[in-house]
Amino acid sequence: MSGLLNGKKGVIFGALDPNSIAWKVAEKVHEQGGSFVLTNAPIAMRMGALNELAEKTSSVVIPADATSEEDLDSLFTKSMEELGGGLDFVLHSIGMSVNVRKGKPYTGLNYDWLAKGWDVSAASFHKVLQTAWKHDALNEWGSVLALSYVAAQRSFPDYSDMADNKAYLESIARSFGYHYGKRKNVRINTISQSPTRTTAGSGVKGFDGFIDYAERMSPLGNATADDCADYCVSLFSDLTRKVTMQNLFHDGGFSSMGISDAVMDMIEGASS
Ligand SMILES: NC(=O)c1ccc[n+]([C@@H]2O[C@H](COP(=O)([O-])OP(=O)(O)OC[C@H]3O[C@@H](n4cnc5c(N)ncnc54)[C@H](O)[C@@H]3O)[C@@H](O)[C@H]2O)c1
């Protein structure tokens, strides 16, 4: 198999089921000649679907809770053993807010849940990078990506504390991007993806309305999980070696819009 990622090795976090963004990324990276270890929280393994993906992409599965430094230590050590050396790419496709899941409004957050969601959705990215740093796991010109959402810049009331977690996540890409760039020419970016029908996405209140609104606002329409996977492949490839410390909008134009004809038509239709 040969392609844009021929010979490249990596770790992919966050494939839960065939709808997951990370699942599509794994399929496309495999198509393009990359090899990788698949990982997810031990609790997600119980659902069993990941083994199916591993078989399809000739990869191994190593469970790790991305909030546990011990699990991450073991994951990076075993991944390098398994793949026979340093890594060229890492995908962090992890997010969860207990407050969102339990329908807590932003004005009535439970702070224990906030801390848990922050650890899973934002601090885990720092832990992944710091573990890779400690093990000197990333090769020269490696590429690291995490998934974000435009609620880091604009207000989306029902996204609750996930908005703050995404702002923190994006900041880690900038802060760590400096250090890893200087040390090893490793690039670190976040992709700010359109709303996408996945387990994590559908957990947000009013998701159907949300996805429809974004579709009508975006001149190119919403970016799908497959589109996102293509974009990830390009950012793992050698064609994007000087792109770093960026939050890259991958949203069909949504983030630059004020109003669209399609949304105006909808509003005027509703009020007439
Ligand atoms: N779906 C959307 O609308 C959308 C839009 C923009 C960004 N994103 C982001 O994309 C990323 C992937 O989400 P998705 O939409 O593919 O949903 P998903 O539910 O398929 O993926 C989320 C993953 O996070 C994993 N996870 C949760 N806790 C973990 C832990 N402690 N350790 C390791 N893994 C853990 C889950 O097991 C799951 O695989 C998330 O960061 C999400 O916020 C999603």
The ligand as an SDF file (V2000), in Angstrom:
LIG
                    3D

 44 48  0  0  0  0  0  0  0  0999 V2000
  -19.2120   15.6310   16.7570 N   0  0  0  0  0  0  0  0  0  0  0  0
  -19.1170   16.9370   16.6640 C   0  0  0  0  0  0  0  0  0  0  0  0
  -20.0970   17.6550   16.3590 O   0  0  0  0  0  0  0  0  0  0  0  0
  -17.7860   17.5980   16.8810 C   0  0  0  0  0  0  0  0  0  0  0  0
  -17.5450   18.8870   16.3710 C   0  0  0  0  0  0  0  0  0  0  0  0
  -16.3150   19.4920   16.6240 C   0  0  0  0  0  0  0  0  0  0  0  0
  -15.3630   18.8070   17.3570 C   0  0  0  0  0  0  0  0  0  0  0  0
  -15.6290   17.5500   17.8340 N   0  0  0  0  0  0  0  0  0  0  0  0
  -14.6030   16.8730   18.6420 C   0  0  0  0  0  0  0  0  0  0  0  0
  -14.1620   15.7280   17.9590 O   0  0  0  0  0  0  0  0  0  0  0  0
  -13.5660   14.8500   18.9150 C   0  0  0  0  0  0  0  0  0  0  0  0
  -14.0680   13.4310   18.6750 C   0  0  0  0  0  0  0  0  0  0  0  0
  -15.4320   13.3170   18.9700 O   0  0  0  0  0  0  0  0  0  0  0  0
  -16.4800   12.5700   18.0540 P   0  0  0  0  0  0  0  0  0  0  0  0
  -17.4580   13.5910   17.6090 O   0  0  0  0  0  0  0  0  0  0  0  0
  -15.7910   11.7440   17.0440 O   0  0  0  0  0  0  0  0  0  0  0  0
  -17.2650   11.6570   19.1150 O   0  0  0  0  0  0  0  0  0  0  0  0
  -16.9570   10.2090   19.7320 P   0  0  0  0  0  0  0  0  0  0  0  0
  -17.9060   10.0930   20.8810 O   0  0  0  0  0  0  0  0  0  0  0  0
  -17.0110    9.1800   18.6850 O   0  0  0  0  0  0  0  0  0  0  0  0
  -15.4520   10.3430   20.2720 O   0  0  0  0  0  0  0  0  0  0  0  0
  -15.1150   10.8200   21.5580 C   0  0  0  0  0  0  0  0  0  0  0  0
  -14.0780    9.8450   22.0890 C   0  0  0  0  0  0  0  0  0  0  0  0
  -13.4970   10.2820   23.3270 O   0  0  0  0  0  0  0  0  0  0  0  0
  -13.1550    9.0690   24.0230 C   0  0  0  0  0  0  0  0  0  0  0  0
  -12.8530    9.3190   25.4250 N   0  0  0  0  0  0  0  0  0  0  0  0
  -13.6770    9.8350   26.3760 C   0  0  0  0  0  0  0  0  0  0  0  0
  -13.0400    9.8390   27.5640 N   0  0  0  0  0  0  0  0  0  0  0  0
  -11.7900    9.3410   27.3410 C   0  0  0  0  0  0  0  0  0  0  0  0
  -10.6630    9.1070   28.1850 C   0  0  0  0  0  0  0  0  0  0  0  0
  -10.6850    9.3930   29.4990 N   0  0  0  0  0  0  0  0  0  0  0  0
   -9.5380    8.5800   27.6260 N   0  0  0  0  0  0  0  0  0  0  0  0
   -9.4890    8.2680   26.3080 C   0  0  0  0  0  0  0  0  0  0  0  0
  -10.5320    8.4910   25.4670 N   0  0  0  0  0  0  0  0  0  0  0  0
  -11.6620    9.0040   25.9870 C   0  0  0  0  0  0  0  0  0  0  0  0
  -14.4320    8.2540   23.8300 C   0  0  0  0  0  0  0  0  0  0  0  0
  -14.3080    6.9040   24.2270 O   0  0  0  0  0  0  0  0  0  0  0  0
  -14.6780    8.4460   22.3520 C   0  0  0  0  0  0  0  0  0  0  0  0
  -13.9840    7.4870   21.5820 O   0  0  0  0  0  0  0  0  0  0  0  0
  -13.8960   15.4300   20.2890 C   0  0  0  0  0  0  0  0  0  0  0  0
  -12.8020   16.1930   20.7490 O   0  0  0  0  0  0  0  0  0  0  0  0
  -15.0700   16.3290   19.9710 C   0  0  0  0  0  0  0  0  0  0  0  0
  -15.2550   17.3530   20.9340 O   0  0  0  0  0  0  0  0  0  0  0  0
  -16.8120   16.9270   17.5930 C   0  0  0  0  0  0  0  0  0  0  0  0
  1  2  1  0
  2  3  2  0
  2  4  1  0
  4  5  1  0
  4 44  2  0
  5  6  2  0
  6  7  1  0
  7  8  2  0
  8  9  1  0
  8 44  1  0
  9 10  1  0
  9 42  1  0
 10 11  1  0
 11 12  1  0
 11 40  1  0
 12 13  1  0
 13 14  1  0
 14 15  2  0
 14 16  1  0
 14 17  1  0
 17 18  1  0
 18 19  2  0
 18 20  1  0
 18 21  1  0
 21 22  1  0
 22 23  1  0
 23 24  1  0
 23 38  1  0
 24 25  1  0
 25 26  1  0
 25 36  1  0
 26 27  1  0
 26 35  1  0
 27 28  2  0
 28 29  1  0
 29 30  1  0
 29 35  2  0
 30 31  1  0
 30 32  2  0
 32 33  1  0
 33 34  2  0
 34 35  1  0
 36 37  1  0
 36 38  1  0
 38 39  1  0
 40 41  1  0
 40 42  1  0
 42 43  1  0
M  CHG  2   8   1  16  -1
M  END
$$$$
